[in-house]
């Protein structure tokens, strides 16, 4: 696998103006019917790939597209890059995937919004001998042989990092409490592999650390996370720590803000976590009216996010947000095209785990961290 300097890639990201969506070798669309209208570039190798992101709703995906564009140019391939308006537009994304399959490209990459919604499409691609890889989110129990590999952060492990850092910051506050305390969690959805694993990783790590220190923990709210966490829990009325998980009806900053507000308004809430850029920005939007967030445990509600973006970065610098986890979206986009190229060339491929980092006001300018903090 070719190594690429992430700082250089993110410089390309900023210079190229990622907010314009897919550019260069890629086209973008926001509905299934638009997918066929995407623009493509001249291909030196003659390979054509279709890449379908979860949406262009956050700058995370725009950063991934920067990596897609750069690899497309370097490998001389053409790419149609599409995505629905929102990560909640599951049917639109499936329609895009089916359109891509019908066009019979040399390979397809998808970041599935709902892993259970793409089974039939993956089988169709397999029947037509079209290679498919997943990126950002995998598809558990996909039809055998239909997914060549998955390129993604270890989402469960990344949120264990978030849970560990938040628990360490809250230990004294929890120890000093004379009644139960509440930890909020906003997951923008519960259907994609990446977000469900993030939410569970955070819950399991935070709760296991608390239980090891002698506390009892209850997990409440969204049924998926309540039923799938891997820790011993108790009833809310008997718990020392309550982890309340909220999921909006659609993936928007506004609806995530509503979920966050409901949790942040409770008098026993001491912290809150957002599982991606949209959820974290929803928490910050809720704080616009509530003004309860700060980076000092015990004196304010402390918030932890996921991903980067200008809003989250500024909140951390200003002390409104405690910290966050960042991924490597430019690297992920680059590796997606590189892997499709390798498959087209007949090479063997395997799953790739991309890096994640905890960052806060103290380390966000460090050489290892800063290149991954896209705007």
N, C-alpha and C positions, 0 to 999 in steps of 0.2 A: 504494500500500500504506500503510495507516495505521501511524504510528509509535506505539509504546507504550513507556513507561518501564519498563525491565527491573527496576529496583530496586523499583518499585511492584508489579510482578507477583510478584516473589519474596516481598515482604511478604505479599501475598495467599496465596502458597504456604505460608508459615509459619503464618499465622493460621488458614488453612483446615484445617490438619492433613493434609498430603498423604499421610501414611502410611495413611490410611483408604481409599486407592484412588480410583477415579473417583467424583466427587461432584457435587452441584449438577445440572447438565444432563446428566450422563453416568452410565452404569451400568458395572459391571465384572463380568467372569466369568473363570473359569479353565479352562473346557472348552468344546468346540464346542456341546454340548447346552445349556449355560448361556447362550449368546449371545442366544438368543431371549427370555430372562427379564430382560434388562437394562432398567433404568428409564429413562424419557425425561421431558423437561420439556415444558411448554406451548411452542408455537412461534408467535411472532408472524408470521414470514414464511411459515410453512407448510412449510418445508423440513426434511427429516429426513436425517441422515447417519449412516453407520456408520464408526467409526474403530477400527482393530485395531493395537494396539501389539505389541512383541516379547514382552513379559511385564511383570508387575508385581513382578519379582524384585528390582529395584534402585530406589532413590529417584530415579534419573534419569527413569524413566518416570512416576513419581508427579508429578515436577515438570512433565513435558510435559502431563500431564492437567490440572494447574492452569491452564496456558495454554489448553487445550481448553475447560475450563469457563468461563473468563472470556470467551473469544470467542463461545461458544455463547450466553451471556447477553446480550452486547452486540449480537449480530446477530439475536437472537430465533429461533434454530433449535434443534431437538432433536437430540440425539446419543446413540447407543448406543456406548459405548466398551468394548471387550473386549480380552482378551489371554490367551495360554496361561500356565500356571504357570511355565514355563522357556523360555528362548530355544532350548533343544534340542528342545522339543515342536513340531516342524515340522508333523507331521500334524494336530495339534490346531488350529494356526493356519490351515492350509489349510481345515479343516472350518469354522472361523469365517468365513473369507472366502466360502466357498460358501454358508453360511447367510445371510450379508449380501446376496449377489447374489440369492438366491432371494426375499428380502424386498423387492427392488426399491426401494431408497432413492433419494434424489435425488443421492447421491454417496457414494463410499467412499474412505477413506484407509487405507493399510496401511504398516507398517514391517516388511517381510518378513524372517522369520528365515532363509529360504533362497530366494534369488532364483530358483533353477531350479525350485522346487517350485510356483510360482504361475502358470506360463505358461498352463496349461489354464483356470484360473480367470479370469485376465485376458481370455482370449479369450471366455469365457462372458459376462463383464461387457460386453465390447465388442459382442457379438452382441445383448445386451439394451439397448444404448445407455445403460449406466450409467457415468457418469464415474468414473474411478479416478485418484487421485494417490498417490504414494509419499512417505513422509517418513522421515527418519533414514537409511534405506537405499534405494537405487534398485534397479531391475531391468534389468540390461543385456540387450539382445536381446529385450525384451518384444515381444509381438505388436504390429505397427505400428498406432498409433492407440489402443492400449488404455490407456496411461498419459499423462495430460494434462501432468503435470509432476512434478518431484521437489523436495522441500524438505529440504535436508540440509546438514550441514557438509561442507566439502571434506575428506573423511576422509584422503585421501592427503596433502594439503598439511598438515593438522593434525599428522600424525605425522612429517612432515618437520621440523616445529618441535620435536617431542620429540626426534628423532634429533640435530638440530643442537645443542640445549641440552645433551643428555647428552654428546655427543662433546666439546663445548667444556670441560665439566667434567672429562672423563677424559683429556684430551690429555697432561697431565704424567704421569699414572699409566701410560698406555700407553707413553710414551717411556722411562720408567724401567724397564719390565719387561724381564727377561732371558730370558723365554720367552713362549709364546702366552698371551693373555688371552681370557676368555670373556664374552660379553654374552648374557644370557638374554632371551627374549621369550615371554610367556604370552598367547596369543590364545584367548579362550573358545570360539571356533569358527572354521571356515574356509569357511562357506557363504554368509553374508550379504555383500552388497557393501560395507557400511560397515566391518565388521571385517577382511575380507580386504584392503581398501585401506589401512586403518590399519596393519596389520602390514607390508605391502609398503612403504608410505611411510616407516616407521621404518627398515626394513632398508636401503632404497635410499639414504636420506640419510646414515645413519651410515656405511654402507660406502663411499659415494662420497667422503665427507670423509676417511675413513681412507686410501683408495686415493690420493687427491690428495696426501696427506702421505707417500706411499711405502710404505704397509703393504699386505700381502696379506690377503685376507678369505675365509673359508669360511662358508657358510650350511648348517646341518645341522638335522635334526629333521623336522618335518612336511613332507610332500612338496609340498603346494600352495605353500607359501612358498619352499621350496628351488627349485622349478621355475619360479616366476613372478617372482622378483626380477629387477631390471633392471640388475644390476651384474656386472662380471667377477669371478668367484669362483675359488678354488683348492681343492684337497683339504685336509681338516682337518689332516692331518699336516704340511702345508707352510705353513699360515697363521700370520700374526702375530696375527690377531684371528678368533675363532670366534663367530659369531652362531648360537645354538642356539634353535630355535623349538619350543615345546611347545603342544599343543592337547589339552584334556581330552576324555574320551568324552562328557560331558554338561556343560552350562553351570551349574555350581554353584560356590560359593566353596570348598567342601571339595575338589572335584576339581581346581580351579585351584590350590589350596594344595598338593596332591600333586605336580602338575607343577612348580610353583615350587620345592618342596623338593628335587626331584631335581636341578634346575639349581643352586640355591643351595648344595647340599652339595658341589659340585665345587670343588676347591681353586683352580682358575684363574679362577673367576667373580669379576668385579669390578663387574658391574652387571646389572640386570634391569628389564624393561619389561612393564607390563600394559596390554592394549589396550582395556579398558573398566572400569567400576566393579567388576564381579564379579571380573575377573582381578586388578585391583589389590588388592582386598580379600583375594583368595586369597594373594597375595604376602605381605601383612601377617599373615595367619593363619599362614602357614608360618614367619614370623619369630618368632611367639610361642614356638615350641620352639627355633628355631635361634639367635635373637638375634645376627644377623650384619649387619643393615641399619643404615645411618647416612647422614648427609648430607655426610660428608667423604671424597671420593674418595681411594683409596690406603690408607685406614685401615679401611674397611668396604665392604661391598657397597652400592652406591647404587641406589635403586629409583625409577623414574619410572612414574607412572600415567596414567590417562585418566578423565575425568569428575570428579565431586566426591563429596559425601556426607560425613557426620560423621566416619566412620572415616578416610577419606583426608585430610580437612582436619586432623584432630588429629594424624595421623602426620606431616604436613608441618610443622605448628607445633612439634611436639616434636623434630624432627630425625631421625625414623625414616625418612621418605621424602624424597627429594631435591626432587621437584617433580612437576607433572602438567599435563595439558591439560584445560581445561574447555570444554564446548560451551554453547549457549544453549537448554536444553530448553524453558523456559517460552515463549520467543519462538517456537520451532519448533511447539509445540502450538497457540499462538495463530494462527500463520500457516497452519497446516493447515486450521483451520475457516474462516478468512477466505478462503482460496483455494477451498475447496469452495463457499462462498457466492458468490464471484465467478463460478465456472463455472455455478452454478444460475441466476445472473442474466444469463447469456449473454456474460460478459466474457472476453476473451482472457487467458490466464495463461502463465507461463513458469517455468522452473526458478529456485529461490531458494537461494542459498548463505547459511547462517547463520554467525555468528561463532564462532571458537575462540580461546582465549588460553592462553599458558603462565603458570603461576603457581607460586610457591614461597613460602617463609617471608618473603621480603623484600617481595613485592608483592601478596600475597593480600588485603590490606586496602585496596588502592588503589581509587579510585572506579570505574575502568573494569572491574576484575576482580571485586570483592566481590559485586555483584548476581547474578553467574552461578554462585556457589558455593552451591548448594542443599545442604540437609542430607539 
